[in-house]
Amino acid sequence: MVAGGGLNGETVQLREDAWVYTKKEALGICAGIGAWNYPIQIALWKSAPCLAAGNTMVYKPSEVTPLHGQILAQIYTEAGLPPGVFNIVNGGGDIGGYLTSHPGIAKVSFTGQVSTGQKVASSAAGRMKYITMELGGKSPLLVLPDADVGNAVDGAMMANFFSTGQVCTNGTRVFVPTQMKQQFEERLVEKMKQIRPGDLMDPNTNFGPLVSEMHYRKVLGYIKHGIERDGAKLLYGGLEKPESINGMEDGYWVAPTVFTDCADSMRIVQEEIFGPVLTMLTYDRIDEAIARANATPLGLAAGVFTNDLNLAHQVIGQLEAGITWVNTWGESPAEMSVGGWKQSGVGVENGRRGLEAWVRNKSTLVDMSGTVPTVFAKI
């Protein structure tokens, strides 16, 4: 995108003897603070456009997954990046707080949970720093009445169980027409058998454990709450570890779990779980589904499954989310600018707009008339 003019400025002819040009200039020293769920990808999403725009970066990986930072720094060094252009610092929240408040940092790019992002954004705003925030979500997936049930089920599974549900854009609120409920549930239960927990080095495995004991206990707590307090119907999975993990029982395994007969007021429907937990809700009218889908302080992602593309665009246009999909879920190519609405983030990453997030604008007006227009001329 840089070679294609992604960092080019603009020229505007004001009149015959005057014109304006703009330049995109580097910000300076930037800080990147990464998350643990997609460590190397997040580090690349931040560092590559940052460096391409002419900046330097201090990157702090999540303390849960620190090793990728060293590997990426080594790759950059071997590629010829000069010393000091890409730097790694390891540590917890105190290190992130230091980076955010340091007067030498021009921009902070953060990926993580909403509560931490709010603190980072507040600290950066007090020092007038540029920011990009990619935060959490509780995203809706709308299955419209004419949708192919099999495709919709495949989409719902990708939106909830890929990477063991540890994905910020998970479509955890699956809205299904009331008349489709039984058919959708039957097809979903049937396809859930195709989830294969096991040895992660086995190419046939498509489902792994959670990242840590702390996160494992958090996700189990939500499942328990859904069963005992919310009163949702457990359609699949639950509190027991999945089968087919012989010899790996000590891992932080959570069974892929589906709740049905859910209500919007339930905690498992309202809060981000960040694990393999799908909540299914029914609706009778599309406008009702849209209103309920938008009834959240978060707005990271949303998706629609339908055979009517005109209707798909109409529904997508009404969903309050920064990343949306039609008849698919989860693909996020580098060419696609992605970012959340509402409390799910500020700014975007990737695409042309993601590159522009790492530069600042300078505008210059040039007058070639040979005289200076002035109101202080002699009368």
C-alpha positions, 0 to 999 in steps of 0.5 A: 500500500505504501508503494501504491501511494498509501502515504501520498499527500494531496494537491489542490489548486485554489486559484491561478497563483495559489495552491495547497499541498498536504504531506503525511509525516511520521508520528515519531516513537510509538507504543504497541501493547498486544494481547495474548490470543493472536500474539504474533498477528497482533504484533505484526498488525501494529508494527508493520504499518508503524514502521512502514510509515517511518516511525519507530516502535516500542512493543510490549507483548502480553505477559502471558505470551511473551516469546513472540516479541523476541522472535519478531525482533529477530526477524526484523533484525535479520531483514536489515532493520537498524537497531532501535527501530523496533524494540521489545519490553516485557512486563505487566500492566505497570510497564504498559502504564509507563509506556502510555504516560511517557512524554516521548511516546507519540501514539499508543496502539492497544489490543485487549479488554474494554476495561483496560483499554479505557484506562489506556485511552484515558491516560493517553488522552490526558497527554494528547497522544494519538491512539488506536484501541481494538477492544472486546465485543459481544457480537451478534450473528443474525440468521435470516429466515431464508438462510441456508441452515447448513451454511448458517450453522457452519458460520455460527460454529466458526464464530464461536469455536474457532481458536477455542472461542478466544477471539474478540470478534466472536459472534456469540449471540446467534439470532435464529428465527423462531420457526427455524429453531428446531432445525437449526438446533438439530443441525448444530448438534449434529455438526458439533460432533465434528469438533475434534479436541486433541493433540495440537500437533495432530493436523486432524485436531481443530480444537485446543485448550484455553490459554491459562488457568485464570482464563479457564476458571473464568470461562467455567464460571460463566458456563456454571452461571448460565446453567444455575443462575441464568436458567438457559437450556444447555444444548451441548457441552457444559462443565465437563472436559471434552472427550478425546484428550487422553493424556492431556487432562491437565490442560485447560480444556473447556468443552465447546458449549451451546446454550439455547432458550436464552434471553437478552437479559442473561449474563452469558448473553450480555458479557464477553466470555472469550471462550467456546460458548454459543448463546442462541436467541430466537426472534419473530421479526427482522427489525426486532432482531436488529434492535436487540442485536444493537442493544449492547454498549459494544460494537466490534463485529456483526454478521448476517446469513441470507440468500437475499443479498439486497436484504443482507445489505439493508440489515448490515447497514443497520447493525452498529458494528465496525466489522461486518460479514455477509454469509461468512465469519471471521476472515480479516485480510490485511486489505480490510480496515478493521475497528470497533464502534462504541466501547469496542474501540477507537480507530482502525487497523489494516487497510489504507486507513490503518496505514494512515493511522500512523501518520499526521497531516501537514498542510501548506498553502503556497501563494505565488502572486508576488504580493501579500493580501492584507487588510492593512493597506493604505487608504 
